[in-house]
Amino acid sequence: MDIEQLYKQAITGDAKAERELFSKLTDRFEWLAKLKISNPDDAEDVAQKALQVIFSKYREAAIDYSFAAWAHKVLTHEIWTYYRSQRTRRKLFTPWDETADASFTSDIDHGFRRRFAMCWKELVEKTPRYARVITMKREGHSTSEICEGLGVDRSVLYVLLSRARRALKDCLERGIEK
């Protein structure tokens, strides 16, 4: 059963549907939180906090749209709350480095970012498979997950990654083709 059907049954008091609903949400939320938060323990904590909020409010909440979208919005809010608290904690407990340059924005090379974006677009248009491999790797998927998703062997995956990186590097070195 999908999440929307489980939600409709759970708000009527069906305990089995409620358990299944929160089991599905738990798996999905922990996976999503781990994509967004590098510390796995913190990611699990954030997912659990979001699930607590959903559990306490889902029966009374006036949800005018999809329950799944509402639940995802709760998780997104909890992830942002986590990052805001992390930033505040760093400001309070990280000693000030007197030698550091306070204007971190001067380190950003906007020209490079623009070139990279154009090269990425070129890679996606010319060889979408390379772009998919890099995207999956960047999203934190394991090698075996990527191989399974693409239906290739490990050695083929390494060749694809190498070629994709080489294509991006070559594009950045030569500049953008008009």
Backbone bond lengths (Angstrom), bond angles and torsions (degrees), N, CA, C in turn:
res aa  C-N    CA-C-N  psi(-1)  N-CA   C-N-CA  omega(-1)  CA-C   N-CA-C  phi
1 M - - - 1.451 - - 1.533 109.47 -
2 D 1.311 116.64 146.27 1.456 118.55 179.20 1.536 110.35 -84.68
3 I 1.308 115.24 169.55 1.461 121.82 -173.74 1.523 111.90 -61.84
4 E 1.307 117.88 -38.71 1.470 120.70 -178.37 1.534 111.27 -64.03
5 Q 1.324 116.31 -42.95 1.463 119.80 178.69 1.524 110.86 -66.51
6 L 1.334 116.23 -41.82 1.468 119.76 177.80 1.521 110.98 -62.34
7 Y 1.317 116.70 -39.98 1.466 121.17 178.52 1.531 110.66 -61.08
8 K 1.323 115.89 -46.41 1.469 119.67 -179.14 1.525 111.44 -61.67
9 Q 1.325 116.75 -38.01 1.460 119.84 177.95 1.533 111.25 -73.25
10 A 1.333 116.50 -37.28 1.470 120.31 -177.53 1.523 111.88 -66.47
11 I 1.334 118.32 -37.29 1.470 119.18 -179.00 1.527 111.93 -71.64
12 T 1.331 116.48 -15.01 1.466 119.04 175.86 1.528 111.49 -86.21
13 G 1.355 116.87 -4.78 1.460 120.59 177.22 1.513 114.60 105.75
14 D 1.302 119.19 7.49 1.461 123.01 179.11 1.537 109.15 -73.93
15 A 1.330 116.84 106.13 1.469 121.94 -175.63 1.524 111.84 -66.10
16 K 1.325 117.16 -37.37 1.467 120.47 179.65 1.531 110.24 -64.50
17 A 1.310 117.14 -43.42 1.471 121.19 178.40 1.526 110.25 -64.47
18 E 1.329 116.37 -37.61 1.468 119.92 179.34 1.532 110.71 -64.91
19 R 1.339 117.12 -44.19 1.467 120.35 178.11 1.526 110.84 -61.36
20 E 1.328 116.86 -44.68 1.457 120.78 -179.47 1.530 111.15 -66.07
21 L 1.324 116.26 -39.79 1.465 121.14 178.01 1.518 110.54 -59.65
22 F 1.328 116.98 -49.72 1.457 119.43 -177.06 1.528 112.20 -74.30
23 S 1.306 117.36 -24.28 1.457 119.92 173.36 1.531 110.09 -66.41
24 K 1.331 116.22 -45.71 1.475 120.31 177.87 1.527 110.79 -64.17
25 L 1.333 116.14 -43.71 1.465 119.47 179.80 1.524 111.17 -63.45
26 T 1.333 117.24 -39.42 1.462 120.86 179.91 1.514 110.81 -60.35
27 D 1.319 117.35 -49.49 1.471 120.74 179.74 1.524 110.85 -59.37
28 R 1.318 116.06 -48.34 1.466 121.04 -177.33 1.529 111.38 -65.13
29 F 1.333 117.44 -44.77 1.458 121.27 -177.17 1.519 112.32 -67.49
30 E 1.327 117.09 -39.97 1.469 118.64 178.52 1.521 110.24 -64.49
31 W 1.326 116.57 -39.41 1.457 120.17 178.20 1.536 110.69 -64.18
32 L 1.328 116.85 -47.46 1.464 120.55 -179.50 1.526 111.48 -64.58
33 A 1.325 117.27 -42.06 1.464 120.50 -179.67 1.531 110.52 -63.88
34 K 1.325 117.11 -38.07 1.469 119.74 179.16 1.526 111.79 -68.45
35 L 1.326 117.38 -25.69 1.466 119.83 174.85 1.520 111.03 -70.41
36 K 1.321 116.67 -33.23 1.462 121.34 -173.96 1.527 113.39 -94.85
37 I 1.329 117.82 -25.03 1.464 121.81 -175.60 1.524 108.24 -120.41
38 S 1.315 116.79 123.92 1.461 120.27 -173.17 1.526 113.35 -71.33
39 N 1.316 118.85 -28.74 1.461 121.24 179.60 1.536 108.39 -85.36
40 P 1.342 118.37 115.18 1.469 120.73 -175.78 1.535 113.64 -61.23
41 D 1.337 117.03 -36.18 1.468 119.55 179.26 1.527 111.01 -65.84
42 D 1.322 116.13 -43.44 1.469 119.71 177.47 1.524 110.97 -64.95
43 A 1.327 116.35 -37.71 1.467 120.29 179.22 1.532 110.44 -62.03
44 E 1.323 116.89 -43.21 1.464 120.30 178.40 1.527 110.87 -64.65
45 D 1.338 116.49 -39.86 1.468 120.18 178.21 1.522 111.24 -61.95
46 V 1.321 116.08 -43.43 1.465 120.61 179.93 1.530 110.10 -64.61
47 A 1.318 117.06 -42.76 1.466 120.50 178.50 1.532 110.42 -62.18
48 Q 1.327 117.03 -42.90 1.466 120.46 179.49 1.525 111.49 -64.99
49 K 1.334 117.00 -39.70 1.468 120.65 177.81 1.526 110.19 -62.00
50 A 1.321 117.08 -43.36 1.464 120.88 178.38 1.528 110.39 -62.76
51 L 1.318 116.88 -42.17 1.462 120.48 178.88 1.533 111.61 -64.58
52 Q 1.329 116.80 -36.32 1.472 120.10 176.74 1.520 110.64 -63.26
53 V 1.323 115.93 -44.38 1.466 120.04 179.38 1.525 109.93 -62.14
54 I 1.321 116.72 -45.45 1.465 120.71 -179.87 1.523 110.50 -62.38
55 F 1.340 116.60 -45.29 1.457 120.36 -178.70 1.527 111.69 -61.70
56 S 1.321 116.40 -37.95 1.469 119.18 -177.94 1.525 112.95 -76.18
57 K 1.340 117.36 -20.91 1.468 119.23 -172.92 1.528 115.98 -119.14
58 Y 1.308 118.52 -10.58 1.473 118.13 -168.77 1.527 113.94 -67.42
59 R 1.314 118.22 -26.25 1.477 118.73 -179.18 1.520 112.42 -78.63
60 E 1.331 116.70 -33.20 1.468 119.97 -177.92 1.520 113.74 -94.70
61 A 1.330 116.30 -16.97 1.466 119.41 -175.84 1.522 110.85 -66.12
62 A 1.329 114.54 137.20 1.471 120.17 175.72 1.524 107.50 -88.46
63 I 1.315 115.73 92.43 1.461 121.50 -176.85 1.520 108.01 -95.05
64 D 1.333 115.44 109.99 1.462 121.30 -177.37 1.528 112.34 -87.53
65 Y 1.306 116.25 -8.48 1.458 121.19 -177.99 1.523 107.93 -130.85
66 S 1.280 118.49 -160.73 1.456 123.86 -176.60 1.532 112.25 -62.12
67 F 1.328 116.33 136.38 1.463 121.07 175.47 1.523 110.09 -62.30
68 A 1.331 117.01 -41.64 1.465 121.27 -179.58 1.526 110.58 -60.47
69 A 1.333 117.08 -40.78 1.467 120.42 178.32 1.527 110.35 -66.04
70 W 1.335 116.64 -41.38 1.466 120.50 178.25 1.531 110.31 -62.78
71 A 1.327 116.77 -44.57 1.463 120.93 -179.76 1.529 110.50 -63.79
72 H 1.329 116.15 -40.89 1.470 120.10 178.26 1.527 110.46 -63.74
73 K 1.318 116.58 -36.86 1.466 120.83 178.04 1.526 110.34 -64.03
74 V 1.327 117.39 -38.57 1.471 121.22 176.84 1.523 109.56 -63.01
75 L 1.335 117.53 -45.27 1.461 120.72 178.85 1.524 110.77 -61.52
76 T 1.319 117.13 -44.54 1.465 120.97 179.60 1.525 110.43 -59.81
77 H 1.323 116.72 -41.73 1.464 121.00 177.59 1.534 110.83 -61.35
78 E 1.317 116.99 -42.57 1.469 120.59 179.88 1.530 111.38 -66.76
79 I 1.329 117.46 -36.26 1.467 120.25 177.15 1.526 110.00 -65.35
80 W 1.340 116.90 -43.54 1.465 119.90 177.53 1.525 110.86 -63.72
81 T 1.312 117.36 -39.81 1.469 120.71 177.19 1.524 110.22 -60.94
82 Y 1.323 116.82 -41.13 1.462 121.41 177.51 1.535 110.47 -59.26
83 Y 1.327 116.68 -48.72 1.460 119.32 -178.13 1.526 111.84 -66.67
84 R 1.327 117.20 -37.41 1.468 118.61 176.46 1.519 110.51 -62.94
85 S 1.318 118.23 -41.35 1.464 120.86 179.73 1.525 110.46 -68.37
86 Q 1.320 118.34 -36.60 1.459 121.52 177.72 1.529 110.66 -64.14
87 R 1.327 116.48 -42.70 1.457 120.41 179.52 1.521 109.97 -64.18
88 T 1.315 117.49 -43.18 1.459 121.84 178.86 1.520 109.89 -63.71
89 R 1.324 116.99 -42.98 1.460 120.94 -179.95 1.519 110.58 -62.12
90 R 1.341 117.31 -41.78 1.465 120.13 178.68 1.517 111.11 -64.04
91 K 1.342 117.21 -39.65 1.454 120.11 179.85 1.525 111.04 -64.39
92 L 1.328 116.08 -37.80 1.458 120.00 -177.13 1.519 112.85 -77.41
93 F 1.325 118.16 -36.02 1.450 120.59 -169.69 1.519 115.43 -112.97
94 T 1.308 119.13 -1.86 1.451 121.21 177.47 1.519 108.69 -95.05
95 P 1.332 116.89 123.20 1.468 118.10 -179.91 1.528 110.85 -65.91
96 W 1.297 116.70 144.95 1.452 122.24 -179.07 1.510 110.26 -72.98
97 D 1.293 116.34 130.90 1.445 122.00 177.44 1.523 107.30 -92.45
98 E 1.318 116.72 109.97 1.462 121.44 -176.13 1.530 112.56 -64.77
99 T 1.327 117.03 -25.56 1.461 119.95 -177.26 1.521 112.43 -87.37
100 A 1.331 117.07 -11.13 1.464 120.02 -176.53 1.522 110.91 -73.85
101 D 1.324 114.50 147.93 1.453 120.61 176.50 1.528 108.41 -81.39
102 A 1.312 117.28 122.86 1.460 121.63 -175.36 1.526 112.00 -72.44
103 S 1.311 117.97 -21.58 1.466 119.53 -177.90 1.523 109.00 -94.79
104 F 1.328 116.42 83.15 1.458 120.81 -177.81 1.513 112.30 -66.62
105 T 1.321 117.65 -20.11 1.460 119.42 -177.79 1.522 111.87 -69.46
106 S 1.327 117.33 -19.22 1.459 118.79 179.23 1.526 111.46 -70.30
107 D 1.357 116.77 -18.60 1.460 120.57 -179.88 1.527 112.48 -79.44
108 I 1.304 118.08 -14.11 1.455 121.23 -176.60 1.523 109.12 -79.09
109 D 1.321 115.64 123.63 1.453 121.48 177.95 1.529 107.42 -94.45
110 H 1.324 115.84 96.05 1.460 120.40 -176.28 1.530 111.70 -65.64
111 G 1.316 117.04 -31.70 1.459 120.44 177.73 1.525 111.22 -64.07
112 F 1.339 115.76 -42.80 1.456 119.66 178.11 1.518 110.51 -63.99
113 R 1.329 117.49 -43.44 1.460 120.57 178.97 1.525 111.29 -58.76
114 R 1.315 116.09 -41.82 1.459 120.60 179.84 1.532 110.12 -65.26
115 R 1.344 116.46 -45.24 1.475 120.30 178.77 1.523 110.60 -62.00
116 F 1.328 116.35 -42.60 1.453 119.64 -179.82 1.531 111.08 -63.07
117 A 1.323 116.33 -42.56 1.474 119.88 179.20 1.527 110.55 -61.68
118 M 1.317 117.04 -41.29 1.460 120.15 178.81 1.532 111.19 -67.58
119 C 1.339 116.90 -39.04 1.460 119.77 178.14 1.528 110.61 -67.61
120 W 1.312 116.46 -37.84 1.466 119.69 177.52 1.530 110.05 -62.80
121 K 1.322 115.91 -43.24 1.463 120.31 178.76 1.522 110.11 -61.33
122 E 1.321 116.29 -42.62 1.465 120.89 178.98 1.530 110.30 -62.79
123 L 1.320 117.54 -42.69 1.462 121.88 178.98 1.525 110.72 -62.29
124 V 1.320 117.18 -44.00 1.462 121.53 179.87 1.522 110.51 -62.50
125 E 1.334 116.83 -41.42 1.466 120.26 -178.57 1.527 112.08 -70.70
126 K 1.342 117.39 -42.80 1.459 120.61 -174.97 1.526 112.88 -82.24
127 T 1.328 116.72 -42.89 1.468 120.81 -176.45 1.529 109.74 -139.05
128 P 1.321 116.83 80.02 1.467 120.01 -177.44 1.532 113.18 -61.42
129 R 1.318 116.97 -25.65 1.474 118.97 179.30 1.524 110.40 -65.71
130 Y 1.329 118.17 -39.53 1.460 121.25 177.41 1.533 109.95 -62.77
131 A 1.325 115.19 -43.99 1.466 119.51 -179.58 1.528 110.44 -62.58
132 R 1.318 116.28 -38.72 1.467 119.93 -179.95 1.530 110.50 -65.04
133 V 1.325 117.32 -42.19 1.465 121.50 179.92 1.528 110.34 -61.35
134 I 1.322 116.65 -47.80 1.464 120.03 -179.80 1.517 110.77 -64.35
135 T 1.318 117.32 -41.71 1.465 120.77 179.79 1.527 110.69 -62.07
136 M 1.309 117.50 -45.12 1.466 120.29 -179.85 1.528 110.78 -63.75
137 K 1.313 116.93 -40.13 1.467 120.83 179.01 1.525 110.17 -65.36
138 R 1.325 116.64 -42.69 1.459 121.60 -179.64 1.524 111.60 -66.24
139 E 1.328 117.11 -32.85 1.456 121.27 179.30 1.520 112.17 -74.74
140 G 1.325 116.77 -4.66 1.455 120.11 174.66 1.512 115.48 92.89
141 H 1.332 117.37 13.10 1.457 119.23 177.37 1.524 109.25 -69.31
142 S 1.315 116.30 143.69 1.461 120.49 178.31 1.529 109.50 -71.95
143 T 1.319 114.02 163.31 1.460 119.48 179.55 1.523 110.89 -58.82
144 S 1.336 116.48 -41.91 1.469 119.10 -178.91 1.529 111.33 -67.35
145 E 1.336 117.88 -35.75 1.468 120.40 177.29 1.529 111.07 -65.06
146 I 1.319 116.01 -42.15 1.464 120.21 -179.93 1.535 109.71 -65.40
147 C 1.333 115.85 -44.09 1.477 119.60 179.08 1.518 110.34 -60.15
148 E 1.316 116.62 -43.05 1.464 120.61 179.81 1.526 110.77 -65.73
149 G 1.339 116.53 -43.03 1.457 120.56 -179.21 1.519 113.31 -64.54
150 L 1.325 116.10 -35.68 1.465 120.45 -179.17 1.525 112.42 -92.13
151 G 1.329 116.48 -15.73 1.456 120.05 -178.21 1.515 112.48 71.66
152 V 1.352 116.54 39.60 1.461 120.67 -179.60 1.531 109.78 -128.28
153 D 1.345 114.95 164.24 1.463 120.93 174.54 1.524 109.56 -78.28
154 R 1.324 114.60 165.69 1.459 121.24 179.81 1.529 111.86 -59.66
155 S 1.322 116.72 -42.62 1.468 120.22 -178.84 1.531 110.96 -63.83
156 V 1.327 117.26 -38.33 1.464 121.06 178.27 1.528 109.68 -65.87
157 L 1.338 116.14 -39.13 1.467 119.82 178.14 1.523 110.70 -60.42
158 Y 1.327 116.75 -44.56 1.462 119.69 179.93 1.532 111.59 -63.39
159 V 1.309 116.98 -36.75 1.466 120.81 176.45 1.530 109.81 -65.05
160 L 1.343 116.79 -44.83 1.469 120.32 179.21 1.531 111.30 -61.43
161 L 1.333 116.40 -44.46 1.474 119.68 178.42 1.523 111.21 -61.60
162 S 1.315 115.97 -44.34 1.464 120.23 -179.94 1.526 111.04 -61.73
163 R 1.314 116.49 -45.94 1.471 120.17 -179.76 1.525 111.64 -66.21
164 A 1.318 116.62 -37.97 1.471 119.81 179.64 1.520 110.58 -65.89
165 R 1.320 116.20 -44.64 1.478 119.33 178.03 1.527 110.78 -63.07
166 R 1.328 115.75 -41.16 1.470 120.45 179.51 1.526 110.03 -63.39
167 A 1.320 117.51 -41.40 1.468 120.91 179.74 1.531 110.56 -62.66
168 L 1.325 116.83 -42.86 1.469 119.45 177.64 1.521 111.20 -65.34
169 K 1.321 116.70 -44.11 1.467 120.71 -179.53 1.526 110.91 -62.24
170 D 1.343 116.19 -45.03 1.467 120.08 178.93 1.524 110.99 -61.33
171 C 1.317 116.58 -42.50 1.463 120.56 -179.80 1.533 110.08 -62.82
172 L 1.320 116.62 -43.44 1.461 119.43 -179.99 1.523 111.98 -66.20
173 E 1.334 117.09 -35.07 1.449 120.50 -179.69 1.525 112.75 -73.84
174 R 1.334 118.39 -37.45 1.457 120.38 -177.02 1.529 112.45 -87.73
175 G 1.287 116.17 -20.45 1.461 119.50 -176.17 1.518 109.87 96.98
176 I 1.288 115.92 179.22 1.461 121.82 -175.14 1.509 109.70 -85.39
177 E 1.352 115.40 132.41 1.461 119.70 174.89 1.510 109.19 -77.60
178 K 1.277 117.12 133.29 1.474 121.49 -179.26 1.487 109.70 -87.44
